[in-house]
């Protein structure tokens, strides 16, 4: 992963904004404390390598950006928050639903053992795979398909992250989540979405915690 490119100062400023945003973020958890590991990952991954060239100048703004096909890359604070809630460990196998252009996967990959990411739109999946290779990320597998079905061949997963919102948690994702695991995703209709953390205990029982209101693309489930 490139660290010494000419935009490292922009990343450092972005991390400062993320920290401030976390301090004032509200919700059931109160203020959000982001760990040094997550902040380091956010300060290392070159976000400008995972956005279209026409918005590259805005890559480190704390805002979502269009990536084509009606999709967006999430604002950096939301990426950091979702990664923090997952509590990713170095030994974890992670599933990501909604690859986009691969930025979130790259952040996860800097913290986890392996990441398997699924993108519904083939053109985005292909572009993400190219960007991940170009930036030296070698522990991410990308495929085009219905992320709501998970990736059964690589299950179970310690952690699962979704960057698109279903109205209900897809059963396949719960099935593929290892006991003791965590699932973070936006949930609900477009104008009433909430970021939630779903935990599964060792007996397989799940508990859902609402974090804060968000707005993501709707998760398209194929049949």
C-alpha positions as CSV (number, residue, x, y, z in Angstrom):
1,X,0.0,0.0,0.0
2,X,1.5,3.3,-1.0
3,X,2.0,5.7,1.9
4,X,4.4,8.3,0.6
5,X,2.5,9.7,-2.3
6,X,2.1,13.5,-2.7
7,X,-1.4,13.4,-1.0
8,X,-0.4,12.2,2.4
9,X,-1.0,15.6,3.9
10,X,-4.5,15.5,2.6
11,X,-5.1,12.2,4.3
12,X,-3.7,13.5,7.6
13,X,-6.2,16.4,7.4
14,X,-9.0,13.9,6.5
15,X,-8.2,11.9,9.6
16,X,-8.4,15.0,11.8
17,X,-11.8,15.7,10.4
18,X,-12.9,12.1,11.0
19,X,-11.8,12.4,14.6
20,X,-13.7,15.6,15.2
21,X,-16.8,14.2,13.5
22,X,-16.6,11.1,15.8
23,X,-16.5,13.3,18.9
24,X,-19.7,15.0,18.0
25,X,-21.5,12.1,16.5
26,X,-24.7,11.2,18.4
27,X,-26.8,8.1,18.6
28,X,-27.4,5.4,21.1
29,X,-23.6,4.9,21.5
30,X,-23.1,8.6,22.4
31,X,-19.8,10.0,21.1
32,X,-17.9,7.7,18.8
33,X,-14.3,6.9,19.7
34,X,-12.2,5.7,16.8
35,X,-9.3,3.4,17.6
36,X,-5.7,4.2,16.5
37,X,-5.7,1.2,14.2
38,X,-8.7,2.4,12.3
39,X,-7.4,6.0,12.1
40,X,-4.0,4.7,10.8
41,X,-5.8,2.6,8.1
42,X,-7.7,5.7,7.0
43,X,-4.5,7.7,7.0
44,X,-2.7,5.1,4.9
45,X,-5.1,3.9,2.2
46,X,-4.9,6.3,-0.9
47,X,-8.5,7.1,-1.4
48,X,-7.8,9.1,-4.5
49,X,-6.9,5.8,-6.2
50,X,-10.4,4.5,-5.7
51,X,-12.5,7.4,-7.1
52,X,-13.1,8.5,-10.7
53,X,-10.5,10.9,-12.1
54,X,-13.1,13.7,-12.5
55,X,-13.6,13.8,-8.7
56,X,-10.1,13.0,-7.6
57,X,-9.5,16.5,-6.3
58,X,-12.3,15.9,-3.8
59,X,-11.1,12.5,-2.7
60,X,-10.2,13.5,0.8
61,X,-13.2,15.7,1.5
62,X,-15.5,14.2,4.3
63,X,-18.3,13.6,1.9
64,X,-19.7,10.9,-0.4
65,X,-18.6,11.1,-4.1
66,X,-20.2,9.7,-7.2
67,X,-18.5,6.6,-8.7
68,X,-20.8,6.0,-11.7
69,X,-23.7,3.7,-12.3
70,X,-25.8,5.8,-9.9
71,X,-23.5,4.7,-7.0
72,X,-21.4,6.6,-4.5
73,X,-18.3,6.1,-2.3
74,X,-19.2,6.7,1.3
75,X,-17.9,9.7,3.2
76,X,-14.7,8.8,5.1
77,X,-16.2,9.2,8.5
78,X,-18.9,6.6,7.7
79,X,-16.2,4.2,6.4
80,X,-14.2,4.7,9.6
81,X,-17.2,4.2,11.8
82,X,-18.3,1.0,10.0
83,X,-14.8,-0.4,10.3
84,X,-14.6,0.6,13.9
85,X,-17.9,-1.1,14.7
86,X,-16.7,-4.3,13.0
87,X,-13.8,-4.5,15.4
88,X,-11.6,-6.1,12.7
89,X,-8.8,-8.4,13.9
90,X,-5.6,-9.4,12.1
91,X,-6.9,-13.0,11.9
92,X,-10.4,-12.2,10.6
93,X,-12.0,-13.3,7.3
94,X,-14.3,-10.4,6.2
95,X,-17.1,-10.3,3.7
96,X,-18.0,-7.0,2.1
97,X,-21.3,-6.5,0.3
98,X,-21.1,-3.7,-2.3
99,X,-17.5,-3.3,-3.4
100,X,-18.0,0.0,-5.3
101,X,-14.5,0.9,-6.5
102,X,-12.8,-0.9,-3.7
103,X,-11.9,1.7,-1.2
104,X,-13.7,0.2,1.8
105,X,-12.3,-3.2,0.9
106,X,-8.8,-1.7,0.9
107,X,-9.3,-0.2,4.4
108,X,-10.6,-3.6,5.7
109,X,-7.8,-5.4,4.0
110,X,-5.2,-3.3,5.9
111,X,-6.7,-4.6,9.2
112,X,-7.9,-8.2,8.4
113,X,-6.4,-11.4,7.1
114,X,-8.6,-11.7,4.1
115,X,-11.5,-9.8,2.5
116,X,-14.0,-11.2,0.1
117,X,-16.1,-8.6,-1.6
118,X,-19.1,-8.8,-3.9
119,X,-20.4,-6.1,-6.3
120,X,-23.6,-6.4,-8.2
121,X,-22.4,-4.2,-11.2
122,X,-19.7,-6.0,-13.2
123,X,-18.0,-2.8,-14.4
124,X,-17.5,-1.6,-10.8
125,X,-16.2,-5.0,-9.7
126,X,-13.7,-5.0,-12.5
127,X,-12.5,-1.5,-11.8
128,X,-12.2,-2.2,-8.1
129,X,-10.1,-5.3,-8.8
130,X,-7.8,-3.2,-11.0
131,X,-7.4,-0.5,-8.3
132,X,-6.7,-3.0,-5.6
133,X,-3.9,-4.6,-7.7
134,X,-2.5,-1.2,-8.7
135,X,-2.2,-0.1,-5.0
136,X,-0.6,-3.4,-3.9
137,X,-3.6,-4.9,-2.0
138,X,-3.2,-8.6,-2.3
139,X,-5.5,-10.1,0.3
140,X,-8.9,-9.1,-1.3
141,X,-10.9,-11.3,-3.6
142,X,-13.5,-9.5,-5.8
143,X,-16.4,-11.0,-7.7
144,X,-19.5,-9.7,-9.4
145,X,-22.8,-11.0,-8.1
146,X,-25.6,-10.6,-5.6
147,X,-24.0,-9.6,-2.3
148,X,-27.2,-10.3,-0.5
149,X,-26.4,-14.0,-1.0
150,X,-23.0,-13.6,0.6
151,X,-20.2,-15.8,-0.6
152,X,-20.9,-19.2,0.7
153,X,-17.7,-20.8,-0.6
154,X,-15.7,-18.7,1.8
155,X,-18.1,-18.7,4.8
156,X,-18.2,-18.5,7.7
157,X,-17.0,-15.0,8.1
158,X,-15.8,-13.3,11.3
159,X,-17.1,-9.9,10.2
160,X,-19.5,-8.8,7.5
161,X,-20.0,-5.2,6.2
162,X,-22.6,-4.0,3.7
163,X,-22.5,-0.7,1.8
164,X,-26.0,-0.8,0.6
165,X,-29.3,-1.0,2.5
166,X,-31.8,-3.8,2.6
167,X,-35.1,-3.3,4.5
168,X,-34.3,-6.5,6.4
169,X,-31.1,-8.3,7.1
170,X,-30.6,-10.9,4.3
171,X,-30.8,-14.4,5.9
172,X,-27.8,-15.6,4.0
173,X,-25.6,-13.0,5.7
174,X,-26.7,-14.1,9.1
175,X,-26.1,-17.7,8.2
176,X,-22.6,-17.0,6.9
177,X,-21.7,-14.9,10.0
178,X,-19.6,-17.0,12.4
179,X,-20.7,-17.2,16.1
180,X,-19.1,-14.4,17.9
181,X,-19.1,-12.3,14.7
182,X,-20.3,-8.9,13.8
183,X,-22.3,-7.5,10.9
184,X,-22.5,-3.8,10.2
185,X,-25.0,-2.5,7.6
186,X,-27.5,0.3,6.8
187,X,-31.1,-1.0,7.2
188,X,-34.5,0.3,6.2
189,X,-36.2,2.2,3.3
190,X,-34.2,4.9,1.5
191,X,-35.5,7.9,3.6
192,X,-35.5,6.1,6.9
193,X,-32.2,4.2,7.0
194,X,-30.3,3.4,10.2
195,X,-26.7,2.1,10.5
196,X,-27.0,-1.0,12.7
197,X,-24.6,-3.4,14.4
198,X,-25.7,-7.0,14.5
199,X,-23.8,-9.3,16.8
200,X,-24.1,-13.1,17.0
201,X,-23.3,-14.9,20.2
202,X,-21.7,-18.3,20.6
203,X,-25.2,-19.9,20.7
204,X,-26.1,-18.3,17.4
205,X,-28.5,-15.7,18.8
206,X,-28.4,-12.3,17.3
207,X,-28.7,-8.8,18.8
208,X,-29.2,-5.6,16.8
209,X,-28.0,-2.2,18.0
210,X,-29.0,1.0,16.2
211,X,-26.2,3.4,15.7
212,X,-27.2,6.5,13.8
213,X,-29.3,7.7,10.8
214,X,-27.6,7.2,7.4
215,X,-28.4,7.3,3.7
216,X,-27.0,4.6,1.4
217,X,-28.0,3.1,-2.0
218,X,-30.7,0.4,-1.7
219,X,-29.3,-3.2,-1.7
220,X,-30.6,-4.9,-4.8
221,X,-31.5,-8.6,-4.2
222,X,-31.7,-10.8,-7.2
223,X,-33.9,-14.0,-7.3
